[in-house]
Amino acid sequence: MVLLPIVILLMGLGVPLSLGQLAPVPDIIRLGALFDGTEVTPLEAAFIHGINMVNDDRSILIRSRLTSAIDKVPQSDSFKASKKVCQMATSGLAAIFGPSVPSTANHIQSISDTFHIPHIETRWDYSFDRGDYAINIHPHPSSLSKAYADLVKAFGWKSLVLLYENEESMIKLQEVLKYPRHVDTIRLTVRQLYTDTDDYRPLLKEIKTSGATKIVLDCAFNKIEKVLKQADEIGLISDYHSFLITSLDLERVDFSPYKRSNVNITGFRMIDPASPQVSHYLKKWNYRAGDGKGEFHPLYSENILMYDSVRVVAKAMDDLAQIEGFSLNPISCRRSQPLEYGPKLAEYIRRVEYMGLSGEVFFDADGFRTDFQLDLLEKRRDHMYKIGIWTPDVGINVTLTQSEVEGQIVEKLQNKTLRITTSDTTPFIMKKALDVPKEALERMSFEEKYEGYVIDLVKELAKALKFKYKFHMVMDGKYGNVDPKTGEWNGMIRELQDQKADMAVIDLSITLERQSAVDFTMPFMNTGVGILYKKKAPPAPNLFSFLSPLSLDVWIYMTTAYLAISIQMFLLARIAPQEWEAPIPCFSDPPELENILTLHNCFWHNWGSLMQQGSDIAPKAISTRMVAGMWWFFTLIMISSYTANLAAFLTAAKMDVPINSADDLAKQTKIKYGTYCCGSTNSFFRGSTIPTYTKLNAFMESAKPSVYTSGNQEGIERVRKEEGAYAFFMEGAAIEYHVERTCDLTQIGGLLDSKGYGIALPPDSPYTSTVSNGILYLQEAGILQQLKIKWWKEMHGGGKCTGSGGEDSAQLGLPNLGGVFIVLLAGMIASCIIAIIEFVWKKRILLQDENESLLAEMWGDFKFAVDLRASDTKPVPKEGSRAGSKSILNDGSHYGTNILEGDREGRKTDHPDDESPYATFNDNYSTTKSHKG
């Protein structure tokens, strides 16, 4: 009653005070602890450090002071442990901590239940059946198991090996074991670490041989470094292996031996070393960087959990003291006298909410710590870095951005020399033509000995992603196929699976089967299956092939029509009055009329029309014009048909092949066809469900002798050798290359499917996405197209069979058109002969004196014809014109003057005044008639 006025006065003054603050509490509160062994352990130091920090903190238990009652017990000696607890309890205990050994801890728990002493544990305990006074501050295994399963799910692991130490690990990893039940594609292998030896190499070698790259490791903390060291010796510490280590103390593991390795190691932690509470804790501990390794480090999880457990108990007692107070009575094991305030203390401990060094601490209704947050860690060089968090409600939340993740991968790639496996395949990889001694050749680098599309591609890719590389030839020379008997891969695929290579770069088709064995980037070249066939041998050259578009009958009919039309035009012109006209238009009343449509001119007019050239001779009468018009229409159709048929005839001669598609092949049996026995093209036919391709595959499977080849080159040689009796299925890119250079080969039809060539990497490679981005960059920059043009169209005879001068072009050679030149030459010779005949005939008429030499006359005219200095005009020679003849014989330079004078004299003599001035002209004109006026 005396205290009541004081309390009311203090509350009136605004002092936040409860009745419990003045309630009775012990001045000295003893906390008991049992530790295993006989030496001072880090766990004991953490316990003492926690008590000291509570005593230094005047915001909690301000009227009490904590003291410790510490004792050590041999491991698994439950009798001695229980005896120690009874000795401690005689002086009064608020709580008992430890021990860590499960068998001893379970015995102590039964004593605490009997005497109502709160039993605080920091060990890993999978039990769900605990007493009313047992409180475990360690995260419950069920929640940790869910965190591990969430991590496996978030990383998308499809195949993993669970490597555990003992049966308790199965409980910690039970959610991981259940995960494959929900996802059918997950392959889980469970292996136990040897318990009778520290040499785990045989087991790790089996894991390596199996091709597993994802490993979940659950073992004691002191074995982690030993397992990793032996895994490194076996080859499991590489860029393509990932470890999920279940220990919450990965930051205490020494990763310095793997500083230069890009192995992926992930795990969780409870303690954030960057938090202010942890900094304060280390300062009070007088910790210096480098002090304490592993379990002796102040931030080792069990040490932190011990510290937090002391703070939790102190917080619970402080809450109880403020509400109603408590006391600690002596406990007698012999008289079964329990702790009076034990139930209250246990209740308040379970109700505590405290932000400790291991995160937020609070318990569920059963006294389990099931709701907590973990930091997700990942190894970078030789340290662990936080990349995300895990909570029971949300699961994994990676805090890194996509750009940060890609930046880390690029950084790893820049510090790595990639081993690239490839094969000698034209034009991807080809030997250079080097004339050097064998010793010098062996000292040369791969790039000095080989060239090709792949080398240029990798060079450009390395320039974009800034990585180093080293080529080597695949040992067995194969791309990679599954052995149907053993189920194992060979070739480049096997090298990638065994991590003997980091990349396989060649014309490696991306198939479903290969995709299940290795990783592929996006395609750097798209192609498909095509049909390679040998062109039909062209027919023997024909000098008169220009006559082939029209048959012989047509040529005869056309010649007959030409002759008939010309004669008809001549006859009609002689009948039609409009065709007769004055020879000189100046005279309106001429004595005679002329007709220009002579037989000679009619033939010339129609020939010019036939040759699409025309002439200066034009009909005037309606009848002759109608004949001319019909002839023009006839020649238009005939010449157009000839031209079109000539092009079609020449094209058909070059494209005449018996097959045009895969359907044509399937419908016949005369032409055999096959594929490379062990490649993706063969797999395409074997796996196809399209009826045509199924029929083709059945034929190839049953053909005797075999139509399969041991390589593309053998298939090409067989196509050329069998002269149209064999067709070869191969990928379109290779067909395109060979057709450019081997002019007797051609591709039949289009591509049968669509596929791509990709860069293969080991399974679950971390660089797949980055390399794909590099290929996309090269594609957008046009570099891939430039490389394709370089190695397909330009290098090593590219363009030989296409474009100008190629055999596939539509050009005609002299053997095809030689007949045209013969016709031209024949016409030239014929014209010369006719000119001579005309000349001789004319001269013989003009020459009157038998003593004059005809050869001399001809020689004089020839000299005049070839004399470029002579005039372009000369007088018309007349019969009996002696002066002109003599002048010609005597002096060719006065030819024109002498002839002119002689002509004038002749006119005076031969033409009296009363004769027509046109008499001489009309004597020589071919077609005239008298004008009846």
KOLFISE-645381 format. One line per 3 residues: number of its first residue (from 0); their letters; for each residue x, y, z of C-alpha. Coordinates in steps of 0.5 Angstrom, whole numbers, plus 500, padded with zeros to 3 digits. Last residue first. Layout:
# KOLFISE-645381
NUM = A = X,Y,Z; ...
//
This chain:
# KOLFISE-645381
932 = GKH = 496,522,153; 498,515,152; 505,515,156
929 = SKT = 509,510,153; 512,504,158; 518,503,163
926 = TSY = 521,498,167; 528,497,167; 531,503,165
923 = NDN = 537,503,160; 534,505,154; 530,510,158
920 = FTA = 536,514,160; 538,515,153; 531,517,150
917 = YPS = 530,521,156; 532,528,152; 527,526,147
914 = EDD = 529,526,140; 527,533,135; 534,536,136
911 = PHD = 538,530,134; 541,525,139; 546,521,138
908 = TKR = 552,526,135; 550,531,140; 550,526,146
905 = GER = 556,523,144; 560,529,144; 557,531,151
902 = DGE = 559,524,154; 566,524,151; 567,530,155
899 = LIN = 564,527,161; 568,521,161; 575,525,160
896 = TGY = 573,530,166; 572,524,171; 578,519,169
893 = HSG = 583,524,169; 587,521,175; 586,514,172
890 = DNL = 591,516,166; 592,512,160; 587,506,161
887 = ISK = 582,510,164; 583,516,159; 583,511,153
884 = SGA = 576,508,155; 573,515,156; 575,517,149
881 = RSG = 573,511,146; 565,512,149; 563,506,144
878 = EKP = 557,504,150; 557,510,155; 560,511,161
875 = VPK = 556,515,167; 561,520,169; 565,519,176
872 = TDS = 564,522,183; 567,520,190; 573,523,187
869 = ARL = 580,519,188; 585,520,194; 582,514,197
866 = DVA = 585,510,191; 582,503,192; 576,504,187
863 = FKF = 580,507,182; 585,502,182; 580,497,181
860 = DGW = 577,501,175; 583,501,172; 585,493,173
857 = MEA = 578,492,170; 579,496,164; 586,492,163
854 = LLS = 583,485,164; 578,487,159; 584,488,154
851 = ENE = 582,493,148; 583,490,141; 576,488,141
848 = DQL = 574,495,141; 567,496,143; 567,495,151
845 = LIR = 561,497,154; 557,491,154; 564,487,156
842 = KKW = 564,492,162; 558,491,164; 558,483,165
839 = VFE = 565,483,168; 563,488,173; 556,484,175
836 = IIA = 560,478,175; 565,481,180; 560,484,184
833 = IIC = 556,477,184; 563,474,187; 564,479,192
830 = SAI = 556,478,194; 557,471,195; 563,471,199
827 = MGA = 560,476,204; 554,472,204; 558,465,206
824 = LLV = 562,469,211; 555,471,214; 552,464,214
821 = IFV = 559,461,217; 558,466,222; 551,464,224
818 = GGL = 553,457,224; 558,458,229; 553,460,234
815 = NPL = 553,454,239; 560,452,238; 562,460,239
812 = GLQ = 559,460,246; 552,462,248; 551,465,255
809 = ASD = 546,463,259; 550,463,266; 551,456,269
806 = EGG = 558,455,266; 560,461,269; 563,467,265
803 = SGT = 559,472,268; 555,470,274; 555,463,277
800 = CKG = 560,457,276; 567,460,278; 563,465,283
797 = GGH = 568,462,289; 574,459,286; 578,459,293
794 = MEK = 575,465,296; 570,470,293; 562,467,293
791 = WWK = 562,462,299; 568,464,304; 567,472,303
788 = IKL = 560,472,302; 558,468,308; 563,472,312
785 = QQL = 560,479,310; 553,476,312; 556,474,319
782 = IGA = 559,481,319; 552,485,318; 552,489,324
779 = EQL = 545,486,326; 548,479,325; 555,480,329
776 = YLI = 551,483,335; 546,477,335; 552,472,335
773 = GNS = 555,476,341; 548,476,344; 548,468,343
770 = VTS = 555,468,346; 552,472,353; 546,467,353
767 = TYP = 551,461,353; 556,463,357; 554,460,364
764 = SDP = 554,453,361; 548,449,363; 551,443,359
761 = PLA = 558,444,355; 557,449,349; 555,448,342
758 = IGY = 555,454,337; 549,454,332; 548,452,325
755 = GKS = 541,452,324; 535,448,321; 529,449,316
752 = DLL = 527,443,312; 526,440,305; 530,446,302
749 = GGI = 528,447,295; 529,444,288; 535,440,285
746 = QTL = 541,443,287; 547,443,281; 553,440,280
743 = DCT = 557,440,273; 560,447,275; 564,445,281
740 = REV = 566,451,285; 559,455,286; 555,448,286
737 = HYE = 560,446,292; 559,452,296; 551,452,295
734 = IAA = 551,445,297; 555,446,303; 550,451,305
731 = GEM = 544,447,303; 545,441,308; 546,434,304
728 = FFA = 542,429,301; 545,426,295; 543,424,288
725 = YAG = 545,418,284; 544,415,277; 546,422,274
722 = EEK = 553,420,272; 555,416,277; 562,419,278
719 = RVR = 559,426,280; 554,424,285; 559,419,288
716 = EIG = 564,424,289; 559,429,292; 557,423,297
713 = EQN = 564,422,299; 566,429,300; 559,429,305
710 = GST = 562,423,309; 562,416,310; 557,415,305
707 = YVS = 550,412,305; 547,409,299; 548,401,301
704 = PKA = 549,396,296; 543,394,296; 538,399,298
701 = SEM = 533,397,304; 535,403,309; 535,408,303
698 = FAN = 528,406,301; 525,406,307; 528,413,308
695 = LKT = 525,416,302; 518,413,304; 519,416,310
692 = YTP = 521,423,307; 515,422,302; 510,420,308
689 = ITS = 512,426,313; 513,423,320; 521,425,320
686 = GRF = 525,422,325; 529,417,320; 530,422,315
683 = FSN = 532,428,320; 537,423,323; 540,422,316
680 = TSG = 541,430,315; 543,430,322; 549,426,321
677 = CCY = 552,419,321; 551,416,315; 552,422,310
674 = TGY = 546,421,306; 543,417,300; 540,417,293
671 = KIK = 539,412,287; 536,414,281; 532,408,277
668 = TQK = 527,407,283; 522,413,282; 516,416,285
665 = ALD = 520,418,292; 525,422,287; 520,426,284
662 = DAS = 517,427,291; 524,430,293; 524,435,287
659 = NIP = 526,436,280; 528,430,277; 530,428,270
656 = VDM = 534,434,269; 534,438,262; 536,445,265
653 = KAA = 541,447,260; 538,445,254; 531,447,256
650 = TLF = 534,454,257; 537,454,250; 530,452,247
647 = AAL = 526,457,251; 531,463,249; 530,460,241
644 = NAT = 523,459,242; 522,467,244; 526,469,238
641 = YSS = 523,465,233; 516,466,235; 517,474,235
638 = IMI = 520,473,228; 514,469,226; 509,473,228
635 = LTF = 512,480,226; 514,476,219; 507,474,218
632 = FWW = 504,481,220; 509,485,215; 507,480,210
629 = MGA = 500,482,211; 502,489,210; 506,488,204
626 = VMR = 500,485,201; 495,490,203; 500,495,200
623 = TSI = 500,492,194; 493,492,193; 492,499,196
620 = AKP = 497,502,191; 503,506,193; 508,500,195
617 = AID = 514,503,199; 522,502,197; 526,505,202
614 = SGQ = 527,499,206; 525,495,212; 530,492,218
611 = QML = 526,487,221; 529,482,217; 523,479,214
608 = SGW = 521,486,212; 528,487,209; 527,481,205
605 = NHW = 520,483,203; 523,490,200; 529,486,197
602 = FCN = 525,481,193; 520,486,191; 526,491,189
599 = HLT = 529,485,184; 522,483,181; 521,491,180
596 = LIN = 517,495,184; 520,502,182; 515,502,176
593 = ELE = 516,507,171; 512,512,166; 514,515,159
590 = PPD = 513,521,155; 513,525,161; 507,530,162
587 = SFC = 508,534,168; 515,534,168; 519,536,175
584 = PIP = 517,529,178; 522,525,174; 521,518,172
581 = AEW = 514,519,172; 509,514,175; 507,507,175
578 = EQP = 505,504,182; 498,507,182; 496,504,175
575 = AIR = 496,497,179; 497,491,174; 505,491,174
572 = ALL = 505,492,182; 500,486,182; 505,482,179
569 = FMQ = 511,484,183; 507,483,189; 505,476,187
566 = ISI = 512,475,186; 515,477,193; 509,474,196
563 = ALY = 511,467,193; 518,467,194; 517,469,202
560 = ATT = 512,464,203; 516,459,200; 522,461,204
557 = MYI = 517,460,210; 514,454,208; 521,451,208
554 = WVD = 523,454,214; 517,451,218; 518,444,215
551 = LSL = 525,444,217; 523,445,224; 524,452,228
548 = PSL = 527,453,234; 533,449,232; 536,454,226
545 = FSF = 540,458,231; 543,451,233; 547,451,226
542 = LNP = 554,450,228; 551,444,233; 555,443,240
539 = APP = 554,436,242; 548,436,247; 550,438,255
536 = AKK = 551,433,260; 545,433,265; 547,436,271
533 = KYL = 549,432,277; 545,432,283; 545,435,290
530 = IGV = 538,435,294; 537,440,300; 537,439,307
527 = GTN = 536,446,311; 540,452,312; 540,458,317
524 = MFP = 547,461,319; 549,464,326; 544,460,330
521 = MTF = 542,462,337; 547,459,342; 547,451,343
518 = DVA = 547,448,350; 549,440,350; 546,433,351
515 = SQR = 538,435,350; 540,440,345; 544,434,341
512 = ELT = 537,430,341; 533,436,339; 537,438,333
509 = ISL = 542,444,332; 546,443,326; 554,443,327
506 = DIV = 557,447,321; 563,448,326; 564,451,332
503 = AMD = 564,447,339; 566,451,345; 569,450,352
500 = AKQ = 572,444,350; 575,438,355; 569,439,359
497 = DQL = 567,432,359; 560,434,356; 563,438,351
494 = ERI = 568,433,349; 563,428,348; 559,433,344
491 = MGN = 565,434,339; 565,427,337; 562,421,341
488 = WEG = 556,421,345; 554,415,350; 547,411,349
485 = TKP = 552,404,350; 548,400,344; 545,406,340
482 = DVN = 552,410,340; 549,417,340; 552,422,335
479 = GYK = 557,428,335; 561,432,330; 566,427,329
476 = GDM = 573,427,327; 575,422,333; 580,427,336
473 = VMH = 576,434,335; 581,439,332; 584,444,337
470 = FKY = 583,452,337; 585,456,343; 581,462,345
467 = KFK = 581,469,349; 575,473,350; 573,480,349
464 = LAK = 566,479,347; 566,483,341; 573,482,339
461 = ALE = 572,474,341; 566,474,336; 570,477,330
458 = KVL = 575,472,331; 571,466,332; 567,468,326
455 = DIV = 574,469,322; 576,462,324; 569,459,323
452 = YGE = 569,461,316; 576,458,314; 583,458,315
449 = YKE = 588,453,318; 596,453,319; 597,460,321
446 = EFS = 591,460,325; 592,453,329; 599,456,331
443 = MRE = 606,454,327; 611,450,331; 609,443,328
440 = LAE = 609,447,321; 616,449,322; 618,442,323
437 = KPV = 615,439,317; 618,444,313; 614,449,309
434 = DLA = 610,449,303; 603,452,306; 597,451,302
431 = KKM = 592,453,308; 588,447,311; 581,448,311
428 = IFP = 576,450,317; 569,452,315; 569,452,308
425 = TTD = 570,446,307; 570,441,314; 576,440,318
422 = STT = 573,439,325; 573,444,331; 574,444,338
419 = IRL = 575,451,342; 578,451,348; 576,458,351
416 = TKN = 581,462,355; 578,466,361; 579,473,364
413 = QLK = 574,476,359; 569,471,360; 568,472,367
410 = EVI = 567,479,366; 562,478,361; 558,473,366
407 = QGE = 559,479,371; 556,484,366; 550,479,364
404 = VES = 548,479,372; 549,486,373; 545,487,366
401 = QTL = 539,483,369; 539,486,375; 541,483,382
398 = TVN = 536,483,387; 534,476,386; 528,474,390
395 = IGV = 528,467,392; 521,465,396; 516,470,397
392 = DPT = 512,467,404; 518,463,407; 523,469,405
389 = WIG = 529,468,401; 534,474,399; 538,476,393
386 = IKY = 545,477,390; 550,477,397; 557,476,395
383 = MHD = 561,470,398; 569,471,397; 575,468,393
380 = RRK = 573,470,386; 566,471,386; 562,466,390
377 = ELL = 554,467,391; 550,468,397; 543,469,398
374 = DLQ = 541,472,405; 536,469,409; 530,471,412
371 = FDT = 526,468,418; 519,465,420; 520,458,422
368 = RFG = 523,459,429; 520,453,433; 517,454,440
365 = DAD = 510,450,438; 506,456,437; 511,460,433
362 = FFV = 517,463,435; 521,470,434; 528,472,432
359 = EGS = 529,477,427; 536,477,424; 542,472,426
356 = LGM = 545,478,429; 538,479,433; 532,483,432
353 = YEV = 527,481,438; 520,479,438; 519,475,445
350 = RRI = 513,471,446; 516,464,446; 521,467,451
347 = YEA = 515,469,455; 512,463,456; 518,459,458
344 = LKP = 519,464,463; 512,464,466; 513,456,466
341 = GYE = 519,456,470; 517,461,475; 517,456,480
338 = LPQ = 523,452,478; 521,445,480; 522,441,487
335 = SRR = 523,434,485; 526,432,492; 532,429,489
332 = CSI = 533,434,483; 533,440,488; 532,446,485
329 = PNL = 533,453,489; 528,459,487; 529,464,482
326 = SFG = 524,470,483; 519,473,478; 516,480,477
323 = EIQ = 509,482,474; 509,486,468; 516,489,468
320 = ALD = 520,483,470; 516,479,465; 519,483,459
317 = DMA = 526,483,462; 526,476,463; 524,475,456
314 = KAV = 529,480,453; 534,476,457; 532,470,454
311 = VRV = 533,473,447; 539,476,449; 542,470,451
308 = SDY = 539,466,445; 542,471,440; 549,470,443
305 = MLI = 548,463,442; 546,464,435; 552,468,433
302 = NES = 556,463,436; 553,457,432; 553,462,426
299 = YLP = 560,463,426; 560,471,426; 566,471,432
296 = HFE = 570,466,428; 573,460,431; 568,455,427
293 = GKG = 572,458,421; 578,462,422; 579,467,428
290 = DGA = 582,473,427; 584,476,420; 580,483,421
287 = RYN = 581,484,428; 575,483,433; 575,486,440
284 = WKK = 569,483,442; 565,489,443; 567,492,437
281 = LYH = 565,485,433; 558,486,437; 557,493,435
278 = SVQ = 559,492,427; 554,486,428; 549,491,430
275 = PSA = 550,496,425; 549,491,419; 554,490,414
272 = PDI = 556,483,417; 549,480,415; 548,474,419
269 = MRF = 543,469,417; 547,466,411; 545,462,405
266 = GTI = 548,458,399; 551,459,392; 558,456,389
263 = NVN = 558,457,381; 565,455,379; 569,461,375
260 = SRK = 576,459,378; 581,464,379; 580,465,386
257 = YPS = 579,457,387; 584,456,392; 582,463,396
254 = FDV = 575,460,397; 577,459,405; 570,458,408
251 = REL = 567,462,413; 563,466,409; 560,459,407
248 = DLS = 557,459,414; 550,457,413; 552,450,411
245 = TIL = 547,448,405; 552,448,400; 549,449,393
242 = FSH = 555,447,388; 555,449,380; 559,446,375
239 = YDS = 560,449,368; 566,454,370; 570,449,373
236 = ILG = 571,445,380; 569,438,378; 575,437,375
233 = IED = 577,431,380; 583,435,383; 578,441,384
230 = AQK = 573,436,387; 578,433,392; 579,441,394
227 = LVK = 572,442,395; 571,436,399; 576,438,404
224 = EIK = 574,445,404; 567,443,406; 569,437,411
221 = NFA = 569,442,417; 562,445,416; 559,438,417
218 = CDL = 556,436,410; 550,437,405; 553,439,398
215 = VIK = 548,440,393; 551,438,386; 549,441,379
212 = TAG = 554,439,373; 552,431,373; 556,428,367
209 = STK = 556,421,370; 564,421,369; 564,427,374
206 = IEK = 560,424,379; 563,417,379; 570,421,380
203 = LLP = 567,425,386; 565,418,389; 573,415,388
200 = RYD = 575,422,390; 572,422,397; 578,420,401
197 = DTD = 577,422,408; 575,415,410; 570,411,414
194 = TYL = 564,415,413; 564,416,405; 559,421,403
191 = QRV = 553,419,401; 550,419,394; 543,421,391
188 = TLR = 541,422,384; 536,427,382; 533,428,374
185 = ITD = 528,433,374; 524,433,367; 517,430,371
182 = VHR = 517,436,375; 512,436,381; 515,429,384
179 = PYK = 522,431,382; 521,437,388; 520,432,394
176 = LVE = 528,430,395; 529,438,395; 523,439,400
173 = QLK = 526,433,404; 533,436,404; 534,437,412
170 = IMS = 531,431,413; 535,427,408; 541,430,412
167 = EEN = 539,427,418; 541,420,415; 548,422,414
164 = EYL = 554,426,410; 550,428,403; 551,429,396
161 = LVL = 545,430,392; 546,430,385; 543,435,380
158 = SKW = 539,435,373; 534,440,371; 536,446,375
155 = GFA = 532,452,374; 536,456,378; 529,459,381
152 = KVL = 527,451,383; 534,449,386; 533,455,390
149 = DAY = 526,454,392; 528,447,394; 534,450,398
146 = AKS = 529,455,402; 524,449,403; 529,445,406
143 = LSS = 531,451,411; 524,452,413; 523,444,415
140 = PHP = 530,444,418; 528,450,423; 532,456,424
137 = HIN = 536,455,430; 533,459,436; 531,452,439
134 = IAY = 526,453,446; 525,447,450; 520,448,456
131 = DGR = 514,445,454; 517,439,451; 519,438,443
128 = DFS = 516,433,438; 518,436,431; 525,434,432
125 = YDW = 530,436,426; 535,439,431; 540,444,429
122 = RTE = 544,446,435; 542,453,438; 539,450,444
119 = IHP = 535,454,450; 532,449,456; 527,453,460
116 = IHF = 527,450,467; 521,447,469; 524,441,473
113 = TDS = 521,435,469; 521,439,463; 528,441,464
110 = ISQ = 530,434,466; 527,431,459; 531,437,455
107 = IHN = 538,435,459; 537,428,456; 535,430,449
104 = ATS = 541,435,449; 546,429,451; 544,425,445
101 = PVS = 544,430,440; 551,433,442; 550,441,442
98 = PGF = 549,442,450; 546,447,451; 544,452,455
95 = IAA = 540,452,461; 535,457,464; 533,462,470
92 = LGS = 537,457,474; 537,457,482; 543,455,487
89 = TAM = 541,448,487; 540,448,479; 547,448,478
86 = QCV = 549,441,481; 542,438,478; 545,440,471
83 = KKS = 552,437,472; 549,430,474; 544,430,468
80 = AKF = 551,432,464; 554,426,468; 549,421,466
77 = SDS = 548,423,459; 555,422,457; 555,423,449
74 = QPV = 560,428,449; 564,429,455; 561,434,460
71 = KDI = 563,441,461; 561,446,466; 559,454,466
68 = AST = 554,457,471; 554,464,468; 552,471,471
65 = LRS = 547,476,469; 546,482,473; 539,485,475
62 = RIL = 536,492,477; 537,494,469; 534,488,466
59 = ISR = 535,491,459; 536,498,457; 542,499,461
56 = DDN = 546,494,456; 553,493,459; 550,487,463
53 = VMN = 547,484,457; 554,485,453; 557,481,458
50 = IGH = 552,475,458; 553,475,450; 560,475,451
47 = IFA = 560,469,456; 556,465,451; 560,467,445
44 = AEL = 566,465,449; 563,458,450; 561,457,443
41 = PTV = 568,459,441; 570,453,445; 574,453,452
38 = ETG = 577,446,453; 574,439,456; 569,437,451
35 = DFL = 562,439,450; 559,445,453; 554,445,458
32 = AGL = 551,452,460; 547,455,466; 544,462,467
29 = RII = 544,465,473; 540,471,475; 543,476,481
26 = DPV = 539,481,483; 533,477,483; 526,481,481
23 = PAL = 521,483,486; 516,488,482; 518,495,482
20 = QGL = 518,495,474; 512,490,474; 508,496,476
17 = SLP = 509,500,470; 513,506,469; 513,511,463
14 = VGL = 514,517,467; 509,523,465; 509,526,472
11 = GML = 503,523,474; 505,516,473; 511,518,478
8 = LIV = 506,520,483; 501,514,482; 507,510,483
5 = IPL = 509,513,489; 502,513,492; 502,506,491
2 = LVM = 508,504,494; 506,505,501; 500,500,500
//
